[in-house]
């Protein structure tokens, strides 16, 4: 029965033969078990030979990792030369109680090679043969003496796993042996789930243990490390949060977390972006595997009612009173559901809030139940919940008094007739529109699927639904109205009343918010654009902001005023003049001035126009709409445009890690909605960030997702940087000139100045003619566009070629007012070359580079500037100034005993990155180890350090290094 040949599973990994002669390193051993280092140490100490052997009981809920801790500790002490044997009581087939223990002990003794042991086995068997005559105590005494004598001659430890499954008679005998006839000198470690307190006299192994070690839930950072270890790469924080929410109170349970990850792998529910694992689908898809212990426990007494309950709760809220409403329709079904609810509530699988609402405590468990084949028609059950109330109150009154039932109506589908469903849904939507718009939106969509198209009542509901979505910033809901809108557009009725036109425009605007080209794929006939000019404007506007293809701007004839309730200039839908202003922002200043004049509004100030031009340069539709609409704009942070707006702000402010996280969220969300993804400018900006951090591989991956037909200066700018620094200098510059011409021919002037500035930077030393040509183009572009960004680019270009320090300084102040940290960095580098005193600008550039985490190639220009001006590299940051919040967080995690792997999982980065950051901290603080670093932080001595160098490990770039991608 030796355990050295047993196969054990550690943290959900493949079985590992603990008897292999290969000895794994300590790092490998720590990597195999997450968040249990302390517990493994306690168990290992208990298993080691000692003067006074102790008995330890390891407890924990199902899936807490008891067996993994036991096996990890056992492996550790076996590698030290100790002997650990398993008391295999599970294989006993004879009588329970002391006889089972005797068989298990003889099996253990058979594994110990010693001359005295055969006689001991004979003594045990002799005592066992007499135990039937009331000699059980004699047998237990013999077992204790035999084990003690064996441990005295051949020191070993004993482990017992799964003791909660032990028969009560056997557990009672084991308890008596450990308490009364304890084997002296024999360490014993048991593991099992906590056993609820039973009747008096029931066996309780905790009373026989010298110490009880309870395994607590894993900490959030440990869960992150476990997920990263299981997936083989860091997980996106959004994925970690989704996994934790899906398992609810089991968020710290390793088995539950691993079960969800296994199911994700089975369902192809993960996508790799930027070397991180991201959720490919929705959070509702996260489920437990079919063999998960919580699911087996729920389905132990039958699955029908539990599966039906999971289906009911998935589509609608369910209260206890709803179960009573099922009785008139089906008393047997209601009784079955009632018994199931009672059982699941007792087992804490279901929760009931103060209003009587039922919910699964573990959402992933409910999702797993929904994958099982249902034996009942859930739609008829939804209909039965509604029918009882509707017959008593009437459909309309039911919807007004019980709007919660609208979700049941939608889920019932054809199981509920239209005569009941339509008035109920309309009344519920009107009630919920003022209090809970998501349910009202679902009700509107459900009723539109039942109403015939092109009827005045249908078009009125269509407008109300679209209006609700716009006012609430719920663009996904407005997009969901596509089918009834398209049906009405194909065969418009005789009376519209403006409802269809408003809904069509709202649909187009929401499509732009979700980074989708409105009315694409020929879904909307061209004659619709002739009938609704503003719809054509929305389609053309998308191309100017990097959404969909570039199309000519439609005729400038102003459409007839809207005859509905939301007139131009009074709602969230842009007017004709506002759409014209949004489109003109990407072009010349004269065209924009005419468009702004057409607004006839005094509140559009110069600052708003500046924000509009900045947003247009980055294709930031949400920022542009906010600048033009002002207070009428409804923020839609969950839409793709809202996320991209946040990404642009993070990019300009230098929060590049947050910007990359936003890019991954946009990409994941667009793929989850179908198609290969449509956030072209988010991809370009992500490639830009990776390029300047020196990660050209990831930058190219982002660029490869962008079709070659996309015409936007931001895409051209990213392509130029990546291609140039990939060694394709000539081709990169030639393609960049082509992109500039193509953008200008398309009327996309905003943002082109950064492409020209980058051409100038790259051509400055080796291609002076191209550099001068780029400067001339910048001057012409500024004359035509006249924006703050074109002025900055022109001043910087003159600073590079004409050594105009004053102009470069003006550009720096302008970029500082706009909050463009990347442009500020480039200005600092130019001023370090051409300014009177280079050192302050070198120090400022170094601070910006540190904040942006610019890679080593990007720091090369800083080294060149210092060498040309014959000044040392900046050493002006003190430790107090240099310790950022991220540095302090890293020091604290080191102080908490976190390994590099644990820290990397928590920070969603690689172990190599953690090592590099620690190396920089050691260099800046003068400390040589983790212990010294933490001690210096705790005693406050870091605050007294003098100036330290602000360069990456390895020193400054050597002579001859080329300029890096740190400029515009």
Secondary structure, 3 states (H helix, E strand, C coil): CEHHHCEECCCCCCCEECCCCCCCCHHHHHHHCCCCHHHHHHHHHHHCCCCCCCEEEEECCCCCCHHHHHHHHHHHHHHCCCCEEECCHHHCCCCCCHHHHHHHHHHHHHCCCCCCHHHHHHHHHHHHHHHHHCCHHHHHHHHHHHHHHHHHHCCCEEEEECHHHCCHHHHHHHHHHHHCCCCCCCEEEEEECCCCCCCCCCCCHHHHCCEEEECCCCCHHHHHHHHHHHHCCCECHHHHHHHHHHHHHHCCCHHHHHHHHHHHHHCCCEEEECCEEEECCCHHHCCCCCCCHHHHHHHHHCCHHHHHHHHHHHHCCCEHHHHHHCCCCCHHHHHHHHHHHHHHHHCCCEEECCCCEEEECCHHHHHHHHCCCCCCCHHHHHHHHHHHHHHHHCHHHHHHHCCCHHHHHHHHHHHCCHHHHHHHHHHHHHHHCCCCHHHHHHHHHHHHHHCCCCCHHHHHHHHHHHHHHHHCCCHHHHHCCHHHHHHHHHCCCCCCCCHHHHHHHHHHHHHHHCCCCCCCCCCCCHHHHHHCHHHHHHHHHHHHCCCCCCCCCCCCCCCCCCCCCCCCCCCCCCCHHHHHHHHHCCCCHHHHHHHHHHHCCCCCCHHHHHHHHHHHHCCCHHHHHHHHHHHHCCCCCCCHHHHHHHHHHHHHHCCHHHHHHHHHHHHHHHHHCCCCCCCHHHHHHHHHHHHHCCCHHHHHHHHHCCCCCCCCHHHHHHHHHHHHHCCCHHHHHHHHHHHHHHHHHCCCCCCHHHHHHHHHHHHCCCCHHHHHHHHHHHHHHHHHHCCHHHHHHHHHHHHHHHCCHHHHHHHHHHHHHHCCHHHHHHHHHHHHHHCCCHHHHHHHHHHHHHHHCCCHHHHHHHHHHHHHCCCCCCCCECHHHHCCHHHHHHHHHHHCCCCHHHHHHHHCCCHHHHHHHHHHHHHHHCCCCHHHHHHHHHCCHHHHCCCECCCCCCCCCCCCCCCCCCCC
